[in-house]
Amino acid sequence: MIGPEVIVCAGGGGVGKTTASAALALALARSGKRALIVSIDPARRLADAMGVTLDGRARSVTLDTPGGKLYGLMPDPRRSMRTFVEILFEQEPQALARLLDNRIYQVLEDAVPGIHELVAMTLTARAIAEHCIDVVVIDTAPSRFAVDFVGYPDRLAKLLGGRAVGWLAQLAQRGQGRHDDSGAPKATRIERLLAWVLGPVVGDAAALFAEMALVLDSFVALNQQTSQLLLGAATKYLIVAAPTAAAQADAHYLIAQLATLQISTTAILLNSALSPSRDFVDLLDKATETTAPMRDVLRSLDYEWQSRALAVATIADGFSGRHPELPQLRLPFVEQAEPQEIVETLARVLATELCRFVAD
């Protein structure tokens, strides 16, 4: 079955990536699509941008979306590992109970890298099926390493499929069926040596991987879902930047990082790039009677406008020179407003640009 279109938005910190992602999802919903906005940003800014309460279950967002539908999903990173194992062990409740009591698992619960991203993609796959989603917008963490999560499923698969994991699982399974004359489990010389070096934790480690071996097929299926979402033919990557040198450097780095993963960037979304129209400035400038303070304000506004225009031109030219093949979508600078108002404004601008990087 052909899956939905997926748009991954990545960018450094402070570039307005979450707001731009939310605006893009809203514009898509208003174009008639069933859109889902997903945030894997630990800062959880998406709820503010959408003006709603979001969690690990896709929720309908009550913004004006005639002809389409918008859903939001934002898993809690504090319980990602617990959500992950609950999904894996849905059909093995007794094994899940044993796993949650395992001391090694309790240590690892908050320490396994990539679990939050994997959980988010798993919940996304479920939401796609539940709500017949046409297009997914993924808001990544604001970091130069925002696209590292693309490789997490493969790394976890190699971990669970490694020789050490398989050996530990077999060790636990053998121990369950082998006992000495006193009724205690027998141990091989290697097992006794490990127990001497590691103490009782070796039993917990073996038991942990024995439980994981029970759900290996489920893990493989989750892996395939995640890989399809992140690396499928219908997946596009947008780099969100702002007219600053730091944001430009982050964008160049992310584009290069995607290239090492054999992923092509689709477009650059340059945020705060267009200055808003200020009719009142023109009116005051043309007024026959002005005061000295008014003229000072007008000069300050003019200087601000020229400085922003110069910064935007410099950054845009830099992108064009280094990445001439990438289209640039410029979003306006929005005066101070509530997050939801900013999303609404940017969505109206993006509505005219969707055809440049989104399928009909």
C-alpha positions in Angstrom: 0.0 0.0 0.0 1.3 3.5 -0.9 1.9 5.5 2.3 1.5 9.2 2.9 3.9 11.9 1.9 6.3 12.7 4.6 8.1 16.1 5.1 10.9 16.2 7.6 11.8 19.7 8.9 15.3 20.1 10.4 17.3 23.2 11.5 19.4 24.7 14.2 18.1 26.3 17.3 16.3 29.6 17.2 15.3 29.5 13.6 11.5 29.1 14.1 11.5 25.5 12.9 8.6 24.3 15.1 6.4 27.3 14.1 7.3 26.9 10.4 6.5 23.1 10.6 3.2 23.8 12.2 2.4 26.4 9.6 3.3 24.0 6.8 1.0 21.3 8.3 -1.8 23.9 8.6 -1.4 25.0 5.0 -1.5 21.4 3.8 -4.7 20.8 5.8 -6.2 23.9 4.3 -5.3 22.6 0.8 -7.7 19.7 1.4 -5.3 17.1 2.8 -5.6 15.1 6.0 -2.3 16.3 7.6 -0.5 15.2 10.7 2.1 17.4 12.5 4.5 15.3 14.7 7.1 16.8 17.0 10.1 14.9 18.4 11.5 18.1 19.9 12.1 17.5 23.6 11.3 21.2 24.3 7.7 20.4 23.4 7.1 23.8 21.7 4.5 22.4 19.3 1.6 22.6 21.7 2.2 26.3 22.2 2.4 26.9 18.4 -0.9 25.0 17.8 -2.7 26.3 20.8 -3.8 22.9 22.0 -2.8 20.1 24.4 -0.9 17.3 22.6 0.4 13.9 23.7 1.3 10.5 22.2 -2.1 10.0 20.6 -2.9 12.0 17.5 -5.4 14.7 18.4 -7.6 16.8 16.1 -6.4 20.4 16.0 -9.2 22.9 16.1 -7.9 25.4 13.6 -9.8 26.5 10.5 -9.1 23.8 7.9 -11.9 23.8 5.3 -11.8 20.8 3.1 -9.1 19.1 5.1 -8.2 17.9 8.6 -5.2 18.6 10.9 -4.0 16.3 13.6 -1.1 16.8 16.1 1.1 14.3 17.9 3.8 15.0 20.5 5.0 12.0 22.5 6.4 12.6 26.0 10.2 12.0 25.9 10.2 11.2 29.6 8.4 7.9 29.1 9.6 7.0 25.6 11.3 3.7 26.7 8.2 2.6 28.6 6.0 3.4 25.6 8.4 1.5 23.4 8.4 -1.7 25.4 4.6 -1.5 25.9 4.2 -1.5 22.1 6.7 -4.3 21.6 5.1 -6.5 24.3 1.5 -5.9 23.5 1.0 -9.7 22.9 3.3 -10.7 25.7 1.9 -9.2 29.0 3.7 -11.6 31.3 7.0 -11.0 29.6 6.4 -7.3 29.9 5.9 -7.6 33.6 9.1 -9.5 34.0 11.0 -6.9 31.9 9.7 -4.0 33.9 11.0 -5.7 37.1 14.4 -6.3 35.5 17.2 -4.3 37.1 19.1 -3.8 33.9 16.0 -2.5 32.1 15.3 -0.1 35.0 18.8 1.4 34.6 18.4 1.6 30.8 14.9 3.0 30.7 16.1 6.6 30.4 19.4 6.0 28.8 18.9 4.4 25.4 19.6 6.9 22.5 17.1 7.1 19.7 14.2 5.5 21.6 12.2 8.7 21.7 12.5 9.2 17.9 11.6 5.5 17.3 8.6 5.7 19.5 7.4 8.9 17.8 7.7 7.3 14.4 5.9 4.2 15.7 3.0 6.3 17.0 3.0 8.2 13.8 2.6 5.0 11.8 -0.4 4.1 14.0 -1.9 7.5 13.6 -1.6 7.3 9.8 -3.6 4.1 9.7 -6.1 5.3 12.3 -6.9 8.7 10.6 -6.1 7.9 6.9 -3.4 10.6 6.9 -2.3 12.0 3.5 0.8 13.9 4.6 3.0 14.0 7.7 5.1 16.9 8.8 7.9 15.9 11.3 9.3 18.6 13.5 12.8 17.5 14.6 14.8 18.7 17.5 16.6 22.0 16.9 20.2 20.8 16.5 23.0 20.2 14.1 22.4 16.5 14.9 18.7 16.7 14.2 18.8 14.1 11.4 20.9 11.5 13.3 17.6 9.8 14.2 17.4 8.6 10.6 20.0 6.0 11.4 18.7 5.0 14.8 16.5 2.1 13.6 19.4 0.5 11.8 21.7 0.8 14.8 19.1 -0.7 17.2 18.5 -3.5 14.7 22.2 -4.3 14.7 22.3 -4.2 18.5 19.4 -6.7 18.9 20.8 -8.8 16.1 24.3 -8.8 17.4 26.2 -12.0 18.6 26.5 -10.8 22.2 22.7 -10.3 22.5 21.9 -13.6 20.9 24.4 -15.4 23.2 23.0 -13.8 26.3 19.4 -14.7 25.2 20.5 -18.3 24.7 22.3 -18.3 28.0 19.1 -17.4 29.8 17.1 -19.9 27.9 19.6 -22.7 28.7 19.6 -21.7 32.3 15.9 -22.1 32.6 16.0 -25.8 31.7 19.2 -27.0 33.4 19.5 -27.6 37.2 22.0 -29.4 39.5 21.1 -31.9 42.3 20.0 -29.2 44.7 17.5 -27.8 42.2 19.6 -24.7 41.4 20.3 -23.8 37.7 23.5 -25.3 36.4 26.1 -22.9 35.0 28.9 -23.4 32.4 32.5 -22.4 33.2 32.0 -19.2 31.2 28.7 -18.4 32.9 30.4 -18.9 36.3 33.2 -16.6 35.3 30.8 -13.9 34.2 28.8 -14.2 37.4 32.1 -13.9 39.4 33.1 -10.8 37.4 29.7 -9.1 37.0 27.9 -10.5 40.0 24.1 -11.1 39.9 23.7 -8.5 37.2 24.7 -11.1 34.5 21.4 -12.9 35.2 19.5 -9.7 34.7 21.3 -9.0 31.5 20.6 -12.5 30.2 17.0 -12.3 31.2 16.6 -8.9 29.6 17.7 -10.1 26.2 15.8 -13.4 26.5 12.6 -11.3 26.9 13.6 -9.1 23.9 14.1 -12.2 21.8 10.4 -13.0 22.3 9.5 -9.8 20.4 12.2 -9.7 17.8 9.6 -10.0 15.0 7.6 -7.1 16.4 10.8 -5.0 16.6 11.6 -5.8 13.0 8.1 -4.7 11.9 8.5 -1.4 13.9 11.9 -0.9 12.2 10.4 -1.4 8.8 7.6 1.1 9.5 10.1 3.7 10.7 12.5 3.2 7.8 9.6 3.6 5.4 8.6 6.9 7.0 12.1 8.3 7.1 13.6 6.9 3.9 10.6 6.2 1.6 10.3 7.5 -1.9 7.6 9.9 -0.7 9.8 11.5 2.0 11.2 15.0 1.6 13.6 16.9 3.8 13.3 20.7 4.3 16.1 22.7 6.0 14.7 25.6 8.1 17.1 28.5 8.5 17.0 32.1 9.5 19.0 35.1 8.1 21.9 34.7 10.5 25.4 33.4 10.0 25.0 30.7 12.7 21.7 29.5 11.1 23.4 29.4 7.7 26.3 27.3 9.0 23.9 24.9 10.7 21.9 24.6 7.4 25.0 23.9 5.4 26.0 21.2 8.0 22.6 19.5 7.9 22.5 19.4 4.1 26.0 17.8 4.1 24.9 15.4 6.8 21.8 14.3 4.8 24.0 13.8 1.8 26.2 11.4 3.8 23.0 9.4 4.4 22.3 9.5 0.7 19.3 11.8 1.2 18.7 14.8 -1.0 17.5 18.0 0.6 14.3 19.2 -1.1 14.3 22.9 -0.3 15.5 25.6 2.1 12.8 27.4 4.2 14.2 30.8 5.1 12.3 32.1 8.0 11.9 35.8 9.0 13.2 36.7 5.5 10.5 39.1 4.3 9.9 42.4 6.1 6.2 43.1 6.8 4.5 46.0 5.2 4.3 49.0 7.4 1.8 51.4 5.9 2.0 53.7 8.9 5.7 54.3 8.2 4.9 55.6 4.7 2.1 57.8 6.1 4.3 59.3 8.7 7.2 59.8 6.3 4.9 61.7 3.9 3.3 63.8 6.6 3.8 67.6 6.3 4.2 68.0 10.1 6.4 65.7 12.1 8.3 66.1 15.4 11.9 65.4 16.1 11.1 62.2 18.1 8.9 61.0 15.2 11.7 61.5 12.7 14.1 59.6 15.0 11.7 56.7 15.1 11.3 56.7 11.4 15.1 56.6 10.9 15.3 53.7 13.4 12.6 51.8 11.5 14.3 52.5 8.2 17.6 51.3 9.5 16.1 48.2 10.9 14.4 47.4 7.6 17.6 48.0 5.6 19.7 45.9 8.0 17.2 43.0 7.8 17.0 43.2 4.0 20.8 43.2 3.8 21.1 40.2 6.1 18.5 38.3 4.1 20.1 39.1 0.8 23.5 38.0 2.1 22.3 34.7 3.5 20.1 34.0 0.5 23.0 34.6 -1.9 25.2 32.4 0.2 22.7 29.5 -0.1 22.3 30.1 -3.8 26.0 30.1 -4.3 26.6 26.9 -2.4 23.4 25.0 -3.2 22.1 26.4 -6.5 19.9 23.4 -7.0 17.8 24.0 -3.9 14.7 26.2 -4.1 14.3 28.8 -1.3 11.0 29.5 0.3 11.0 32.8 2.1 8.7 33.4 5.1 8.0 36.8 6.5 9.2 38.3 9.7 6.1 38.4 11.9 5.8 41.1 14.5 5.4 40.0 18.1 2.2 38.0 18.4 0.8 34.9 20.0 2.3 31.6 18.7 -1.0 30.6 17.1 -1.3 33.9 15.3 2.2 33.5 13.9 1.3 30.0 12.6 -1.8 31.3 11.0 0.1 34.1 9.2 2.9 31.8 8.0 0.3 29.2 6.8 -1.3 31.8 4.5 2.1 32.5 2.9 3.0 28.9 2.6 -0.4 28.1 0.9 0.9 29.8 -2.3 4.2 27.8 -2.2 3.1 24.2 -1.6 3.2 23.2 -5.3 7.0 23.8 -5.3 7.7 20.8 -3.0 4.5 18.9 -2.2 2.7 16.5 -4.5 -0.8 17.3 -5.6 
